[in-house]
Amino acid sequence: MRGSEIRRLMALAADPSIISFAGGMPNNSLFPVADVDAIWNSLSEKAKQDAFQYSPTSGFPPLLKSLAAYLKSKKLPVDKSGLIITTGAQQAINLVAKVLVDPDDLIITEYPSFIGALAAFKSYGAKLRGVTMDSDGIIIGELEKTIARAPRKPKMLYINSHFHNPAGITYGMARKQALIDLLNKHDLVLLEDDPYSELYFDDADASKMTPIAAMAGPDIRVCYTGSFSKIFGPGMRLGWLLGPREIVDKCELAKQSMDACSPAFTQALAHEYLTRGKLAPYLAYVRSAYARRAKLMLDALDANAPAGVSWTRPGGGFYVWVTMPEPADATDVFNRAIAKGAAFVIGSAFDPEGKRNNCLRLAFSHTPEERISEGVEIICEAMNAVLKQKAG
């Protein structure tokens, strides 16, 4: 699927009259506006002045310290790694690709995979191969076959480990360990993208959110990216990259020529947000909100989806991945649904090869709760019409 087509679909989905499940972003009503007001108003004049200034390329020093403490609480190897603040996790992904990837290098991703990562990799001339997933993550046997068939050693593997974008699945602990064993066997770099792991709906699942970067030994090269976008606000434009120092140091140099530094203003706010204990209560609040939205979407799918259609049942994050029987085409479904007032992102946007299009991504995170059921009903009616047309 070409970028121009994605832009067209996203522009249609941005129409305020449309019930849109296209945007993977929080609802504006959920942002911690009062907390940010209180934080800013309590800062000293000097602290405010510092927030208006440039920061070091690696990051605002107080935030680097508070972020390191947060990452250590997730058992990540902070003391043995390099750490930089980035302008969103998207920049972290882009930087890793920039310093590691040469034209025609092979990158293995999951199928489906995050649009932003695919775009970053392609911008540096990489060749992409997508490997199918099941409910526990990338299928190891298929990954082994892909590596064995590759004309040359892959440059790296990219995965989204928890509440996957777009598939909604979370890697099981056994699958994580099997992947670590494979990385060790083939000496592959792993780029682990993990922006959603804090957004689990059930507290019993918290122990399952251990990053692969926290489980892997020192001989396995894992670049770990995360973001404040889903746990604070995407407008802050703050993410991070944790990984082998030799890689992170090169990424810092690349970032210096890219944007000099991420915004000190929002870094100062994020530092205070972490150190004043605001994160935990905010996460409890948004987990509950997203769980309600997910239930509304899943209930509507249960009640209205045509026979033969399946979907994931995420335990957190933002997304449900819907699969139709082939040869149903999600673009046909989109065109029917948008005409009736509902939108989503078609599956080929998430295919590294841009071909497979019998799936669609529904994001429940941004849509007002009172409109979710109505929007899903419209999309299910469109799927039903397309499936009947294909069968007839």
Contacts in CASP RR format, 6 or more apart in sequence:
PFRMAT RR
TARGET T0000
AUTHOR 0000-0000-0000
METHOD contacts of the structure
MODEL  1
MRGSEIRRLMALAADPSIISFAGGMPNNSLFPVADVDAIWNSLSEKAKQD
AFQYSPTSGFPPLLKSLAAYLKSKKLPVDKSGLIITTGAQQAINLVAKVL
VDPDDLIITEYPSFIGALAAFKSYGAKLRGVTMDSDGIIIGELEKTIARA
PRKPKMLYINSHFHNPAGITYGMARKQALIDLLNKHDLVLLEDDPYSELY
FDDADASKMTPIAAMAGPDIRVCYTGSFSKIFGPGMRLGWLLGPREIVDK
CELAKQSMDACSPAFTQALAHEYLTRGKLAPYLAYVRSAYARRAKLMLDA
LDANAPAGVSWTRPGGGFYVWVTMPEPADATDVFNRAIAKGAAFVIGSAF
DPEGKRNNCLRLAFSHTPEERISEGVEIICEAMNAVLKQKAG
1 346 0 8 1.000
1 347 0 8 1.000
1 348 0 8 1.000
1 349 0 8 1.000
1 351 0 8 1.000
1 354 0 8 1.000
1 357 0 8 1.000
6 115 0 8 1.000
6 345 0 8 1.000
6 349 0 8 1.000
9 22 0 8 1.000
9 334 0 8 1.000
9 343 0 8 1.000
9 345 0 8 1.000
9 346 0 8 1.000
9 349 0 8 1.000
10 22 0 8 1.000
10 23 0 8 1.000
10 345 0 8 1.000
12 18 0 8 1.000
12 338 0 8 1.000
12 343 0 8 1.000
13 20 0 8 1.000
13 22 0 8 1.000
13 23 0 8 1.000
13 338 0 8 1.000
13 343 0 8 1.000
13 344 0 8 1.000
13 345 0 8 1.000
14 20 0 8 1.000
14 22 0 8 1.000
15 343 0 8 1.000
17 341 0 8 1.000
18 338 0 8 1.000
18 341 0 8 1.000
18 342 0 8 1.000
18 343 0 8 1.000
19 341 0 8 1.000
19 342 0 8 1.000
19 343 0 8 1.000
19 367 0 8 1.000
19 371 0 8 1.000
19 372 0 8 1.000
19 374 0 8 1.000
19 375 0 8 1.000
19 378 0 8 1.000
20 342 0 8 1.000
20 343 0 8 1.000
20 344 0 8 1.000
20 366 0 8 1.000
20 367 0 8 1.000
21 297 0 8 1.000
21 342 0 8 1.000
21 343 0 8 1.000
21 344 0 8 1.000
21 361 0 8 1.000
21 362 0 8 1.000
21 363 0 8 1.000
21 364 0 8 1.000
21 367 0 8 1.000
21 375 0 8 1.000
21 376 0 8 1.000
21 379 0 8 1.000
22 343 0 8 1.000
22 344 0 8 1.000
22 345 0 8 1.000
22 363 0 8 1.000
23 345 0 8 1.000
23 363 0 8 1.000
23 365 0 8 1.000
23 366 0 8 1.000
24 165 0 8 1.000
24 318 0 8 1.000
24 319 0 8 1.000
24 363 0 8 1.000
24 365 0 8 1.000
24 366 0 8 1.000
25 229 0 8 1.000
25 234 0 8 1.000
25 318 0 8 1.000
25 363 0 8 1.000
25 365 0 8 1.000
25 366 0 8 1.000
26 230 0 8 1.000
26 233 0 8 1.000
26 234 0 8 1.000
26 286 0 8 1.000
26 365 0 8 1.000
26 366 0 8 1.000
27 289 0 8 1.000
27 365 0 8 1.000
27 366 0 8 1.000
27 367 0 8 1.000
27 368 0 8 1.000
30 285 0 8 1.000
30 286 0 8 1.000
30 289 0 8 1.000
31 233 0 8 1.000
32 232 0 8 1.000
32 273 0 8 1.000
32 278 0 8 1.000
32 282 0 8 1.000
35 273 0 8 1.000
35 278 0 8 1.000
35 282 0 8 1.000
36 269 0 8 1.000
36 273 0 8 1.000
39 269 0 8 1.000
39 272 0 8 1.000
39 273 0 8 1.000
39 276 0 8 1.000
39 278 0 8 1.000
40 48 0 8 1.000
40 269 0 8 1.000
43 51 0 8 1.000
43 268 0 8 1.000
43 272 0 8 1.000
47 268 0 8 1.000
50 264 0 8 1.000
50 268 0 8 1.000
51 264 0 8 1.000
51 265 0 8 1.000
51 267 0 8 1.000
51 268 0 8 1.000
51 269 0 8 1.000
52 264 0 8 1.000
52 265 0 8 1.000
53 264 0 8 1.000
54 260 0 8 1.000
54 261 0 8 1.000
54 264 0 8 1.000
55 61 0 8 1.000
55 85 0 8 1.000
55 261 0 8 1.000
55 262 0 8 1.000
55 264 0 8 1.000
55 267 0 8 1.000
56 261 0 8 1.000
57 84 0 8 1.000
57 252 0 8 1.000
57 255 0 8 1.000
57 256 0 8 1.000
57 260 0 8 1.000
57 261 0 8 1.000
58 64 0 8 1.000
58 83 0 8 1.000
58 84 0 8 1.000
58 85 0 8 1.000
58 252 0 8 1.000
59 84 0 8 1.000
59 85 0 8 1.000
59 261 0 8 1.000
59 262 0 8 1.000
59 267 0 8 1.000
60 85 0 8 1.000
60 262 0 8 1.000
60 264 0 8 1.000
60 267 0 8 1.000
60 268 0 8 1.000
60 271 0 8 1.000
62 268 0 8 1.000
62 271 0 8 1.000
63 85 0 8 1.000
63 267 0 8 1.000
63 268 0 8 1.000
63 270 0 8 1.000
63 271 0 8 1.000
63 274 0 8 1.000
64 83 0 8 1.000
64 85 0 8 1.000
66 271 0 8 1.000
66 274 0 8 1.000
66 275 0 8 1.000
67 83 0 8 1.000
67 85 0 8 1.000
67 240 0 8 1.000
67 270 0 8 1.000
67 271 0 8 1.000
67 274 0 8 1.000
68 78 0 8 1.000
68 83 0 8 1.000
69 274 0 8 1.000
70 274 0 8 1.000
70 279 0 8 1.000
71 78 0 8 1.000
71 83 0 8 1.000
71 240 0 8 1.000
71 242 0 8 1.000
72 78 0 8 1.000
72 79 0 8 1.000
74 209 0 8 1.000
74 210 0 8 1.000
74 211 0 8 1.000
74 214 0 8 1.000
75 210 0 8 1.000
75 211 0 8 1.000
75 214 0 8 1.000
76 211 0 8 1.000
76 213 0 8 1.000
76 214 0 8 1.000
76 224 0 8 1.000
76 242 0 8 1.000
77 213 0 8 1.000
77 214 0 8 1.000
77 217 0 8 1.000
77 218 0 8 1.000
78 242 0 8 1.000
80 218 0 8 1.000
81 242 0 8 1.000
81 243 0 8 1.000
81 244 0 8 1.000
81 245 0 8 1.000
81 248 0 8 1.000
82 242 0 8 1.000
82 243 0 8 1.000
82 244 0 8 1.000
82 245 0 8 1.000
82 248 0 8 1.000
82 249 0 8 1.000
83 240 0 8 1.000
83 241 0 8 1.000
83 242 0 8 1.000
83 243 0 8 1.000
83 248 0 8 1.000
84 240 0 8 1.000
84 241 0 8 1.000
84 248 0 8 1.000
84 251 0 8 1.000
84 252 0 8 1.000
84 255 0 8 1.000
85 238 0 8 1.000
85 239 0 8 1.000
85 240 0 8 1.000
85 262 0 8 1.000
85 267 0 8 1.000
86 92 0 8 1.000
86 95 0 8 1.000
86 225 0 8 1.000
86 238 0 8 1.000
86 239 0 8 1.000
86 240 0 8 1.000
86 241 0 8 1.000
86 255 0 8 1.000
86 262 0 8 1.000
87 237 0 8 1.000
87 238 0 8 1.000
87 239 0 8 1.000
87 259 0 8 1.000
87 262 0 8 1.000
87 263 0 8 1.000
88 227 0 8 1.000
88 228 0 8 1.000
88 229 0 8 1.000
88 237 0 8 1.000
88 238 0 8 1.000
88 239 0 8 1.000
88 262 0 8 1.000
89 193 0 8 1.000
89 195 0 8 1.000
89 225 0 8 1.000
89 226 0 8 1.000
89 227 0 8 1.000
89 229 0 8 1.000
89 239 0 8 1.000
89 240 0 8 1.000
90 116 0 8 1.000
90 120 0 8 1.000
91 239 0 8 1.000
91 255 0 8 1.000
91 258 0 8 1.000
91 259 0 8 1.000
91 262 0 8 1.000
92 223 0 8 1.000
92 225 0 8 1.000
92 226 0 8 1.000
92 239 0 8 1.000
92 240 0 8 1.000
92 241 0 8 1.000
92 251 0 8 1.000
93 116 0 8 1.000
93 117 0 8 1.000
93 120 0 8 1.000
93 158 0 8 1.000
93 191 0 8 1.000
93 193 0 8 1.000
93 225 0 8 1.000
94 120 0 8 1.000
94 123 0 8 1.000
95 241 0 8 1.000
95 251 0 8 1.000
95 254 0 8 1.000
95 255 0 8 1.000
95 258 0 8 1.000
96 156 0 8 1.000
96 191 0 8 1.000
96 223 0 8 1.000
96 225 0 8 1.000
96 241 0 8 1.000
96 247 0 8 1.000
96 251 0 8 1.000
97 107 0 8 1.000
97 120 0 8 1.000
97 121 0 8 1.000
97 123 0 8 1.000
97 124 0 8 1.000
97 126 0 8 1.000
98 124 0 8 1.000
98 251 0 8 1.000
98 254 0 8 1.000
99 247 0 8 1.000
99 250 0 8 1.000
99 251 0 8 1.000
99 254 0 8 1.000
100 155 0 8 1.000
100 156 0 8 1.000
100 189 0 8 1.000
100 247 0 8 1.000
101 107 0 8 1.000
101 121 0 8 1.000
101 124 0 8 1.000
101 125 0 8 1.000
101 126 0 8 1.000
101 155 0 8 1.000
101 156 0 8 1.000
102 124 0 8 1.000
102 155 0 8 1.000
103 124 0 8 1.000
103 125 0 8 1.000
103 126 0 8 1.000
104 125 0 8 1.000
104 126 0 8 1.000
104 127 0 8 1.000
105 125 0 8 1.000
105 126 0 8 1.000
105 127 0 8 1.000
105 154 0 8 1.000
105 155 0 8 1.000
106 126 0 8 1.000
106 127 0 8 1.000
106 128 0 8 1.000
106 129 0 8 1.000
106 150 0 8 1.000
106 151 0 8 1.000
106 152 0 8 1.000
106 153 0 8 1.000
106 154 0 8 1.000
106 155 0 8 1.000
107 121 0 8 1.000
107 126 0 8 1.000
107 127 0 8 1.000
107 128 0 8 1.000
107 129 0 8 1.000
107 154 0 8 1.000
107 155 0 8 1.000
107 156 0 8 1.000
107 157 0 8 1.000
107 158 0 8 1.000
108 128 0 8 1.000
108 129 0 8 1.000
108 130 0 8 1.000
108 131 0 8 1.000
108 143 0 8 1.000
108 146 0 8 1.000
108 147 0 8 1.000
108 154 0 8 1.000
108 156 0 8 1.000
108 157 0 8 1.000
108 158 0 8 1.000
109 117 0 8 1.000
109 118 0 8 1.000
109 121 0 8 1.000
109 128 0 8 1.000
109 129 0 8 1.000
109 130 0 8 1.000
109 131 0 8 1.000
109 157 0 8 1.000
109 158 0 8 1.000
109 159 0 8 1.000
109 352 0 8 1.000
110 130 0 8 1.000
110 131 0 8 1.000
110 132 0 8 1.000
110 133 0 8 1.000
110 137 0 8 1.000
110 138 0 8 1.000
110 158 0 8 1.000
110 159 0 8 1.000
110 160 0 8 1.000
110 164 0 8 1.000
110 167 0 8 1.000
111 130 0 8 1.000
111 131 0 8 1.000
111 132 0 8 1.000
111 133 0 8 1.000
111 350 0 8 1.000
111 351 0 8 1.000
111 352 0 8 1.000
111 356 0 8 1.000
112 133 0 8 1.000
112 166 0 8 1.000
112 167 0 8 1.000
112 321 0 8 1.000
112 347 0 8 1.000
112 350 0 8 1.000
112 351 0 8 1.000
112 359 0 8 1.000
112 361 0 8 1.000
113 130 0 8 1.000
113 158 0 8 1.000
113 160 0 8 1.000
113 350 0 8 1.000
113 351 0 8 1.000
113 352 0 8 1.000
114 160 0 8 1.000
114 165 0 8 1.000
114 166 0 8 1.000
114 193 0 8 1.000
114 350 0 8 1.000
115 345 0 8 1.000
115 349 0 8 1.000
115 350 0 8 1.000
117 158 0 8 1.000
117 160 0 8 1.000
117 191 0 8 1.000
117 193 0 8 1.000
118 128 0 8 1.000
118 350 0 8 1.000
118 352 0 8 1.000
121 128 0 8 1.000
121 158 0 8 1.000
122 128 0 8 1.000
126 155 0 8 1.000
128 352 0 8 1.000
128 353 0 8 1.000
129 146 0 8 1.000
129 150 0 8 1.000
129 154 0 8 1.000
129 352 0 8 1.000
130 146 0 8 1.000
130 351 0 8 1.000
130 352 0 8 1.000
130 353 0 8 1.000
131 138 0 8 1.000
131 139 0 8 1.000
131 142 0 8 1.000
131 143 0 8 1.000
131 146 0 8 1.000
132 138 0 8 1.000
132 139 0 8 1.000
132 142 0 8 1.000
133 139 0 8 1.000
133 164 0 8 1.000
133 167 0 8 1.000
133 169 0 8 1.000
134 169 0 8 1.000
135 169 0 8 1.000
135 312 0 8 1.000
136 169 0 8 1.000
136 171 0 8 1.000
136 172 0 8 1.000
136 174 0 8 1.000
136 175 0 8 1.000
137 159 0 8 1.000
137 164 0 8 1.000
137 169 0 8 1.000
137 170 0 8 1.000
137 171 0 8 1.000
137 172 0 8 1.000
137 175 0 8 1.000
138 159 0 8 1.000
138 171 0 8 1.000
138 175 0 8 1.000
138 179 0 8 1.000
140 175 0 8 1.000
140 178 0 8 1.000
140 179 0 8 1.000
140 182 0 8 1.000
143 157 0 8 1.000
143 179 0 8 1.000
143 182 0 8 1.000
144 182 0 8 1.000
147 154 0 8 1.000
147 186 0 8 1.000
147 188 0 8 1.000
153 186 0 8 1.000
154 186 0 8 1.000
154 188 0 8 1.000
155 189 0 8 1.000
156 188 0 8 1.000
156 189 0 8 1.000
156 190 0 8 1.000
156 191 0 8 1.000
157 183 0 8 1.000
157 188 0 8 1.000
157 189 0 8 1.000
157 190 0 8 1.000
157 191 0 8 1.000
158 190 0 8 1.000
158 191 0 8 1.000
158 193 0 8 1.000
159 171 0 8 1.000
159 179 0 8 1.000
159 190 0 8 1.000
159 191 0 8 1.000
159 192 0 8 1.000
159 193 0 8 1.000
159 212 0 8 1.000
160 193 0 8 1.000
160 194 0 8 1.000
160 196 0 8 1.000
161 170 0 8 1.000
161 171 0 8 1.000
161 176 0 8 1.000
161 192 0 8 1.000
161 193 0 8 1.000
161 194 0 8 1.000
161 197 0 8 1.000
161 211 0 8 1.000
161 212 0 8 1.000
162 170 0 8 1.000
162 171 0 8 1.000
162 194 0 8 1.000
162 196 0 8 1.000
162 197 0 8 1.000
162 209 0 8 1.000
163 169 0 8 1.000
163 170 0 8 1.000
163 196 0 8 1.000
163 197 0 8 1.000
163 199 0 8 1.000
163 200 0 8 1.000
163 314 0 8 1.000
163 315 0 8 1.000
163 316 0 8 1.000
163 317 0 8 1.000
163 318 0 8 1.000
163 319 0 8 1.000
164 170 0 8 1.000
164 196 0 8 1.000
164 319 0 8 1.000
165 195 0 8 1.000
165 196 0 8 1.000
165 318 0 8 1.000
165 319 0 8 1.000
166 319 0 8 1.000
166 321 0 8 1.000
166 345 0 8 1.000
166 347 0 8 1.000
166 350 0 8 1.000
166 361 0 8 1.000
167 312 0 8 1.000
167 319 0 8 1.000
167 321 0 8 1.000
168 312 0 8 1.000
168 314 0 8 1.000
168 315 0 8 1.000
168 316 0 8 1.000
168 317 0 8 1.000
168 319 0 8 1.000
168 320 0 8 1.000
168 321 0 8 1.000
169 312 0 8 1.000
169 314 0 8 1.000
169 321 0 8 1.000
170 205 0 8 1.000
170 208 0 8 1.000
170 209 0 8 1.000
170 314 0 8 1.000
170 315 0 8 1.000
170 316 0 8 1.000
171 179 0 8 1.000
171 212 0 8 1.000
172 208 0 8 1.000
173 208 0 8 1.000
173 210 0 8 1.000
176 210 0 8 1.000
176 212 0 8 1.000
176 215 0 8 1.000
177 215 0 8 1.000
179 190 0 8 1.000
179 212 0 8 1.000
180 212 0 8 1.000
180 215 0 8 1.000
180 216 0 8 1.000
180 217 0 8 1.000
180 220 0 8 1.000
182 188 0 8 1.000
183 190 0 8 1.000
183 216 0 8 1.000
183 220 0 8 1.000
183 221 0 8 1.000
183 222 0 8 1.000
184 219 0 8 1.000
184 220 0 8 1.000
188 221 0 8 1.000
189 221 0 8 1.000
189 222 0 8 1.000
189 223 0 8 1.000
189 247 0 8 1.000
190 212 0 8 1.000
190 213 0 8 1.000
190 216 0 8 1.000
190 220 0 8 1.000
190 221 0 8 1.000
190 222 0 8 1.000
190 223 0 8 1.000
191 222 0 8 1.000
191 223 0 8 1.000
191 225 0 8 1.000
192 211 0 8 1.000
192 212 0 8 1.000
192 213 0 8 1.000
192 222 0 8 1.000
192 223 0 8 1.000
192 224 0 8 1.000
192 225 0 8 1.000
193 225 0 8 1.000
193 226 0 8 1.000
194 211 0 8 1.000
194 224 0 8 1.000
194 225 0 8 1.000
194 226 0 8 1.000
195 225 0 8 1.000
195 226 0 8 1.000
195 227 0 8 1.000
195 229 0 8 1.000
195 230 0 8 1.000
196 230 0 8 1.000
196 316 0 8 1.000
196 317 0 8 1.000
196 318 0 8 1.000
197 209 0 8 1.000
197 211 0 8 1.000
198 209 0 8 1.000
198 230 0 8 1.000
198 231 0 8 1.000
198 283 0 8 1.000
199 230 0 8 1.000
199 231 0 8 1.000
199 283 0 8 1.000
199 286 0 8 1.000
199 287 0 8 1.000
199 290 0 8 1.000
199 316 0 8 1.000
199 317 0 8 1.000
199 318 0 8 1.000
200 206 0 8 1.000
200 208 0 8 1.000
200 209 0 8 1.000
200 287 0 8 1.000
200 315 0 8 1.000
200 316 0 8 1.000
200 317 0 8 1.000
201 287 0 8 1.000
201 290 0 8 1.000
201 291 0 8 1.000
201 294 0 8 1.000
201 315 0 8 1.000
201 316 0 8 1.000
202 315 0 8 1.000
205 315 0 8 1.000
205 316 0 8 1.000
211 224 0 8 1.000
212 222 0 8 1.000
213 222 0 8 1.000
213 224 0 8 1.000
213 242 0 8 1.000
213 243 0 8 1.000
216 222 0 8 1.000
221 243 0 8 1.000
221 244 0 8 1.000
221 247 0 8 1.000
222 243 0 8 1.000
222 244 0 8 1.000
223 241 0 8 1.000
223 242 0 8 1.000
223 243 0 8 1.000
223 244 0 8 1.000
223 247 0 8 1.000
223 248 0 8 1.000
224 241 0 8 1.000
224 242 0 8 1.000
224 243 0 8 1.000
225 239 0 8 1.000
225 240 0 8 1.000
225 241 0 8 1.000
225 242 0 8 1.000
226 239 0 8 1.000
226 240 0 8 1.000
227 238 0 8 1.000
227 239 0 8 1.000
227 240 0 8 1.000
228 236 0 8 1.000
228 238 0 8 1.000
228 239 0 8 1.000
228 270 0 8 1.000
229 235 0 8 1.000
229 236 0 8 1.000
229 237 0 8 1.000
229 238 0 8 1.000
229 239 0 8 1.000
230 317 0 8 1.000
230 318 0 8 1.000
231 279 0 8 1.000
231 282 0 8 1.000
231 283 0 8 1.000
231 286 0 8 1.000
232 238 0 8 1.000
232 270 0 8 1.000
232 273 0 8 1.000
232 279 0 8 1.000
232 282 0 8 1.000
235 266 0 8 1.000
236 263 0 8 1.000
236 266 0 8 1.000
236 269 0 8 1.000
236 270 0 8 1.000
237 262 0 8 1.000
237 263 0 8 1.000
237 266 0 8 1.000
238 262 0 8 1.000
238 263 0 8 1.000
238 266 0 8 1.000
238 267 0 8 1.000
238 270 0 8 1.000
239 262 0 8 1.000
241 248 0 8 1.000
241 251 0 8 1.000
242 248 0 8 1.000
255 261 0 8 1.000
272 278 0 8 1.000
273 279 0 8 1.000
287 316 0 8 1.000
290 316 0 8 1.000
290 317 0 8 1.000
290 318 0 8 1.000
290 364 0 8 1.000
290 365 0 8 1.000
291 316 0 8 1.000
292 369 0 8 1.000
293 364 0 8 1.000
293 365 0 8 1.000
293 367 0 8 1.000
293 369 0 8 1.000
293 372 0 8 1.000
294 314 0 8 1.000
294 315 0 8 1.000
294 316 0 8 1.000
294 317 0 8 1.000
294 320 0 8 1.000
294 364 0 8 1.000
296 364 0 8 1.000
296 369 0 8 1.000
296 372 0 8 1.000
296 373 0 8 1.000
297 320 0 8 1.000
297 362 0 8 1.000
297 364 0 8 1.000
297 372 0 8 1.000
297 376 0 8 1.000
298 311 0 8 1.000
298 313 0 8 1.000
298 320 0 8 1.000
299 373 0 8 1.000
300 372 0 8 1.000
300 373 0 8 1.000
300 375 0 8 1.000
300 376 0 8 1.000
300 377 0 8 1.000
300 380 0 8 1.000
301 311 0 8 1.000
301 320 0 8 1.000
301 322 0 8 1.000
301 376 0 8 1.000
301 380 0 8 1.000
304 376 0 8 1.000
304 377 0 8 1.000
304 380 0 8 1.000
304 381 0 8 1.000
305 311 0 8 1.000
305 322 0 8 1.000
305 380 0 8 1.000
305 383 0 8 1.000
306 380 0 8 1.000
306 383 0 8 1.000
306 384 0 8 1.000
306 387 0 8 1.000
308 324 0 8 1.000
308 325 0 8 1.000
308 387 0 8 1.000
309 322 0 8 1.000
309 323 0 8 1.000
309 324 0 8 1.000
309 325 0 8 1.000
309 383 0 8 1.000
309 387 0 8 1.000
310 322 0 8 1.000
310 323 0 8 1.000
311 320 0 8 1.000
311 321 0 8 1.000
311 322 0 8 1.000
311 323 0 8 1.000
312 319 0 8 1.000
312 320 0 8 1.000
312 321 0 8 1.000
313 320 0 8 1.000
314 320 0 8 1.000
317 365 0 8 1.000
318 363 0 8 1.000
318 364 0 8 1.000
318 365 0 8 1.000
319 361 0 8 1.000
319 362 0 8 1.000
319 363 0 8 1.000
319 364 0 8 1.000
319 365 0 8 1.000
320 361 0 8 1.000
320 362 0 8 1.000
320 364 0 8 1.000
321 359 0 8 1.000
321 360 0 8 1.000
321 361 0 8 1.000
321 362 0 8 1.000
322 359 0 8 1.000
322 360 0 8 1.000
322 361 0 8 1.000
322 362 0 8 1.000
322 383 0 8 1.000
323 358 0 8 1.000
323 359 0 8 1.000
324 330 0 8 1.000
324 333 0 8 1.000
324 358 0 8 1.000
324 359 0 8 1.000
324 360 0 8 1.000
324 383 0 8 1.000
324 386 0 8 1.000
324 387 0 8 1.000
325 358 0 8 1.000
325 387 0 8 1.000
326 358 0 8 1.000
327 358 0 8 1.000
327 390 0 8 1.000
328 358 0 8 1.000
328 383 0 8 1.000
328 386 0 8 1.000
328 387 0 8 1.000
328 390 0 8 1.000
329 357 0 8 1.000
329 358 0 8 1.000
329 386 0 8 1.000
330 346 0 8 1.000
330 347 0 8 1.000
330 348 0 8 1.000
330 357 0 8 1.000
330 358 0 8 1.000
330 359 0 8 1.000
330 360 0 8 1.000
331 346 0 8 1.000
331 348 0 8 1.000
331 357 0 8 1.000
332 386 0 8 1.000
332 389 0 8 1.000
333 346 0 8 1.000
333 360 0 8 1.000
333 379 0 8 1.000
333 382 0 8 1.000
333 383 0 8 1.000
333 386 0 8 1.000
334 343 0 8 1.000
334 344 0 8 1.000
334 346 0 8 1.000
334 360 0 8 1.000
334 382 0 8 1.000
336 381 0 8 1.000
336 382 0 8 1.000
336 385 0 8 1.000
336 386 0 8 1.000
337 343 0 8 1.000
337 344 0 8 1.000
337 378 0 8 1.000
337 379 0 8 1.000
337 381 0 8 1.000
337 382 0 8 1.000
340 378 0 8 1.000
340 381 0 8 1.000
340 382 0 8 1.000
341 375 0 8 1.000
341 378 0 8 1.000
342 374 0 8 1.000
342 375 0 8 1.000
342 376 0 8 1.000
342 378 0 8 1.000
342 379 0 8 1.000
342 382 0 8 1.000
344 360 0 8 1.000
344 361 0 8 1.000
344 362 0 8 1.000
344 363 0 8 1.000
344 379 0 8 1.000
345 360 0 8 1.000
345 361 0 8 1.000
345 363 0 8 1.000
346 357 0 8 1.000
346 359 0 8 1.000
346 360 0 8 1.000
347 356 0 8 1.000
347 357 0 8 1.000
347 358 0 8 1.000
347 359 0 8 1.000
347 360 0 8 1.000
347 361 0 8 1.000
348 354 0 8 1.000
348 355 0 8 1.000
348 356 0 8 1.000
348 357 0 8 1.000
349 361 0 8 1.000
350 359 0 8 1.000
350 361 0 8 1.000
351 357 0 8 1.000
360 379 0 8 1.000
362 376 0 8 1.000
362 379 0 8 1.000
364 372 0 8 1.000
367 375 0 8 1.000
END
